[in-house]
Amino acid sequence: MNHPETLPQGVTPRIFSGIQPSGGLTLGNYLGALKRFVQKQDEGIETVYCLVDMHAITVWQDPAKLRHATREAAAGFIAAGIDPARSILFNQSQVSAHVELAWIFNCVARLGWMSRMTQFKDKAGANSENVSLGLYAYPALMAADILAYRATHVPVGEDQKQHIELTRDIAAKFNNDYGVNFFPLTEPVIEGAATRVMSLRDGTKKMSKSDPSDQSRINLTDDADTIAKKIRKAKTDAEPLPGSLDGLRDRPDARNLVNIYAALADMTPDAVITQYAGAQFGTFKPALADLAVAKLSPITTQMTRLMQDPAEIDRILGEGAARADAIARPIVDQVYDIVGMIRARR
Ligand code: TYM
């Protein structure tokens, strides 16, 4: 964690993180992010969590589905243990500070930096002339999400590391260009056994909501039977589990299942391998399926219950947005001053 004495004046430890409400939440989102968001909240540090709907529309979203997915993601956060009284929970588009700061960061970030972003390259593929300008500028908006709160720490999965490094570059260049020590250099917090949950069909590919095969992922909306079936059918090899993690080095599918088990059970992968040394997948998979159902089913049930009252979800998001705005507005106003904008109508 950052030492407070290295932080700019007025900056206190604060966690910010976000999840795109495009499609449903996956086990990867849960283990890599959401479960850890709850841990941070419970550690007592100030926590700000955002459903980044403005990021979602960098690829076209059906409006009705986006609204539904945003509410469902909010329900998922609450069902997983985010308490809207202790954490700030809101959707991005309700707090205009994010896009205002993003514009300023568009003018700070360099084209070369953006071109190096692997997530953009992956998403754009061979089609890079045809994707939206927003998709390219996406990491500058992400930096704005974080720095509109002068957040010091951002819990994320491994795939977001490069974006947090870019956020630090943008903060440093802004501070340097304007001769200020205003933005902190935010630290990524990438911890635990499941910082990169892999596809159940291919242990070399990330589990993702955009994978065409639903069998490749567990969704937080899957019922117990579906979860158990997907785990039973997960790709593995014919060997039993080895006696140490070293023996999993060239077995990405098996390694993935061990990591998932560890993260769900709050164990280390080492402890899992010790417990199941020599076990066949015929034994390990049912144990993993039982564990996954025991941990995920209560969340799914609670999500379904919360989704019966969308007005209440909207109310929670509105209240979170007002609290988020109260932090971000003065910060972005200070940025306007630093940059030299006249602000006469306050
Ligand atoms: P997104 O919506 O793709 O994912 C949300 C979070 O879930 C993590 N994650 C995973 N972790 C482990 N294994 C996986 N298979 C897996 N899949 C997803 C991601 O690392 C992430 O932490 N750009 C971000 C959203 C964002 C954001 C931000 C995050 C926008 N602004 C500011 C942090 C701070 C994204 O697309 O995440």
Boltz pocket constraint, residues with backbone or C-beta under 6 A from the ligand:
constraints:
  - pocket:
      binder: B
      contacts: [[A, 16], [A, 17], [A, 18], [A, 19], [A, 20], [A, 21], [A, 28], [A, 29], [A, 30], [A, 31], [A, 32], [A, 33], [A, 34], [A, 52], [A, 55], [A, 141], [A, 142], [A, 145], [A, 146], [A, 154], [A, 155], [A, 156], [A, 157], [A, 158], [A, 159], [A, 160], [A, 163], [A, 194], [A, 195], [A, 196], [A, 197], [A, 198], [A, 206], [A, 207], [A, 208]]
      max_distance: 6.0
